[in-house]
């Protein structure tokens, strides 16, 4: 498993992307209308998702004042997603989303770390 993405949950995609453009990120203006945006840095990605897009698969997601970020761990296989989920929930991690085969072609699961930060596991489905 390897950490490869940081996700920013945003209520205003254009405003969020404009801010990061000010910091030098090359994000095309047409991405402002998207529900999901990625900026690839080679070793990792910075991603944005609108609250609406996340609620399409995690209806109970709440907007926390001050923002919310999730760490995303890419796994090599769907079985590794399941094993990681089982390992951390058995140790007491709070489950947000049990592993499932997502319509976008990934095995996906979401939990919270001890501080309440989101941690996602995913693997491409073959």
C-alpha positions as CSV (number, residue, x, y, z in Angstrom):
1,X,0.0,0.0,0.0
2,X,1.2,3.5,-0.7
3,X,-0.1,7.0,0.1
4,X,-0.6,8.7,-3.2
5,X,-3.4,11.3,-2.9
6,X,-4.7,14.2,-0.8
7,X,-8.4,15.1,-1.3
8,X,-10.0,18.5,-0.5
9,X,-13.7,18.4,0.1
10,X,-15.0,21.8,-1.2
11,X,-18.4,23.5,-1.2
12,X,-17.2,25.9,-3.9
13,X,-15.0,24.3,-6.6
14,X,-14.3,27.5,-8.6
15,X,-13.2,29.4,-5.5
16,X,-11.0,26.5,-4.3
17,X,-9.3,26.0,-7.6
18,X,-8.8,29.8,-8.0
19,X,-7.0,29.8,-4.6
20,X,-4.6,27.0,-5.7
21,X,-4.0,28.6,-9.0
22,X,-2.7,31.6,-7.1
23,X,-0.2,29.2,-5.5
24,X,1.0,28.1,-9.0
25,X,-1.0,25.0,-9.7
26,X,-1.7,24.7,-13.4
27,X,-5.4,23.8,-13.4
28,X,-7.4,24.6,-16.5
29,X,-10.3,27.0,-16.0
30,X,-12.8,24.5,-17.5
31,X,-12.2,22.3,-14.5
32,X,-14.2,24.8,-12.4
33,X,-17.4,23.1,-13.5
34,X,-16.3,19.6,-12.5
35,X,-17.3,17.6,-9.4
36,X,-13.9,16.0,-9.2
37,X,-10.5,17.5,-10.2
38,X,-7.0,16.0,-10.0
39,X,-3.6,17.7,-10.1
40,X,-0.9,15.1,-10.6
41,X,2.5,15.7,-9.1
42,X,4.1,12.4,-10.1
43,X,4.5,10.8,-6.7
44,X,1.1,12.0,-5.5
45,X,-2.1,13.8,-6.5
46,X,-4.0,16.6,-5.0
47,X,-7.7,16.1,-5.7
48,X,-10.8,18.2,-5.1
49,X,-14.4,16.8,-4.8
50,X,-17.5,18.9,-4.3
51,X,-19.7,18.0,-1.4
52,X,-22.4,17.1,-4.0
53,X,-20.2,14.6,-5.8
54,X,-19.2,12.9,-2.6
55,X,-22.8,12.8,-1.4
56,X,-23.6,10.7,-4.5
57,X,-21.9,7.7,-2.9
58,X,-21.6,8.8,0.8
59,X,-24.9,10.6,1.5
60,X,-24.2,11.4,5.1
61,X,-21.0,13.4,4.5
62,X,-20.9,16.6,6.5
63,X,-19.2,19.8,5.9
64,X,-16.9,20.6,8.8
65,X,-16.1,24.3,9.4
66,X,-12.6,25.0,8.4
67,X,-12.6,22.3,5.7
68,X,-12.1,18.6,5.5
69,X,-9.4,16.5,3.8
70,X,-9.0,12.8,3.3
71,X,-5.9,10.8,2.7
72,X,-6.2,8.2,0.0
73,X,-4.2,5.0,-0.1
74,X,-3.8,3.2,-3.4
75,X,-3.8,-0.6,-3.0
76,X,-2.6,-3.1,-5.6
77,X,-5.7,-5.2,-5.5
78,X,-9.4,-5.2,-4.3
79,X,-8.4,-7.8,-1.8
80,X,-5.8,-5.4,-0.3
81,X,-8.5,-2.8,0.1
82,X,-10.7,-5.3,2.0
83,X,-7.7,-6.4,4.1
84,X,-6.7,-2.8,5.0
85,X,-10.3,-2.0,5.9
86,X,-10.6,-5.1,8.1
87,X,-7.3,-4.4,9.8
88,X,-8.1,-0.9,10.8
89,X,-11.7,-1.4,11.8
90,X,-10.7,-4.4,13.9
91,X,-8.4,-2.0,15.7
92,X,-11.2,0.4,16.4
93,X,-11.2,2.8,13.4
94,X,-14.7,4.2,12.6
95,X,-16.2,3.0,9.4
96,X,-17.6,5.5,6.9
97,X,-18.0,3.3,3.9
98,X,-17.5,-0.5,3.8
99,X,-15.6,-1.8,0.8
100,X,-17.6,-1.8,-2.4
101,X,-17.1,-2.0,-6.1
102,X,-17.7,1.6,-7.2
103,X,-19.2,2.6,-10.6
104,X,-16.0,4.5,-11.4
105,X,-14.0,1.2,-11.6
106,X,-12.5,0.9,-8.2
107,X,-12.8,-1.1,-5.0
108,X,-13.3,1.6,-2.4
109,X,-13.6,2.0,1.3
110,X,-13.5,4.9,3.8
111,X,-12.7,5.1,7.6
112,X,-11.6,7.7,10.1
113,X,-8.2,7.9,11.8
114,X,-8.1,8.5,15.6
115,X,-8.3,12.3,15.0
116,X,-11.3,12.0,12.8
117,X,-9.4,12.6,9.5
118,X,-10.8,10.6,6.5
119,X,-8.7,7.8,5.2
120,X,-9.7,6.0,2.0
121,X,-8.5,2.8,0.4
122,X,-8.9,2.1,-3.3
123,X,-7.7,-0.2,-6.0
124,X,-8.6,-0.4,-9.7
125,X,-10.9,-3.2,-10.6
126,X,-9.6,-5.5,-13.3
